[in-house]
Amino acid sequence: MGSDVHRRILDVVARIPAGRVATYGQIARLAGLGGQARLVGYALHASERPLPWHRVINARGEISARADSFSETLQYRLLAAEGVVFDEHGRVPLARFRWDGEDDPSGPGGERS
């Protein structure tokens, strides 16, 4: 697999617009790696490339638990600063905030349906 697979994943993550989120599985599918959601986490962890990593969440709409709780808090704060809201269970309403995989022509802060 190696660097080409990681590059494909990271290229997808780089396209997630501000104020939107994508799931690990969704990124894997968009990178042509359906069923390989764990690879997305590995690629993000290994990357030194500046990316909007905080916009990647799990399929339940939650920030994935990490050994380092600082990263979870930082991710929450970064998403909230972009206007992403969390429900009473700490989940992002995916129907409202999930990125559709297309480049957002309205840019950051654009209208959301």
N, C-alpha and C positions, 0 to 999 in steps of 0.2 A: 504494500500500500504506500506508505511513506509520504514524501513531501507533496506529491501531486494531489493526493486525497486531502491532505491538510489545506493546501492552497485553495482547492475547490470549496471546502467548508468555510474557510476564512473569507473568501470572496463573497459568499452569500451573506455571512454575518455583517460584512462591511456595508451591505446595501440596506440593512434594516433602518428605516427612517426614525428620527426622533419622535417620541410619543407613541411608538408602536412596539410590539413584542413579537417574538417568534419562538416556537418550541424547538427543543432539540431534535425531535423527530421530523418536524417540518423542514428544518435546515438540512437535515440529512437527505430528505426527498428532493429538495431543490438543488442539492449538490450531486444528485444522481446516485445516492447511497441509501435508498429506502431500507428501513429496518436497521439502520446503523446509528441510532441516536447517541449511543455511548461514544462513538468516534468524535462527535461534535464536542462533547465535554473534554475529551483528551486533546483535541486540536486546540481548543481555546486555552486550556491549561498550559500547553507547550509553547504557545505563540508569544513572540516578543513584539509582534506587530500591533500598533495601536488600533483597537477595534471597539465598537460599542457592545462589548461583552455583556454589559448589564441588561441588554434588551433580550437576552436569551433566558427563557424560563421553562419549567417542565410542563407536561401535557395537562396537568391539573390547574395550570395558571398560577403556580406557586414558584417562589424562589427556591431553588434546590438547596437543601441543607449541606453545609460544608463543615469541615473540622474547625475552620477559622470563622467564627461568627462575625468578625469585623467585615468580611467580604459580603455577607448576607445583608448586614445593615447598610453598607455602602451601596449595594445594588438597589435596595429599597429606596434609599434617598435619591439616587440618580434617576430612577424611574419616576418617582414622585415629582422631582424637579422638572421633568419633561411633560408632566400633566397626566401620567398614567395613574389611575386610581386602583385601590385595593378594596375588596368587599370586607364584610365583617369577619370573614374566615381567613383573611390575608391572601386572597386570590385576586388575580387580575381578571376581570370579565373579558374572556377571549373573544366573545362575539363583538365586542366594541373595540378592543385594542390590538387584536392579532393582525399582523402585517399580512397582506395577501400575496406577497412574493413579487409584486410588481414595483417598479420604481415609482415613488410617490411624486407626481408632477406638481403638487401643491407645496412640496418642500416641508421642512420642519414646522410644526405648529399649524399645518393645514387642517382643513375641516375634516372631521371624523363623522362617519355615519353611525 
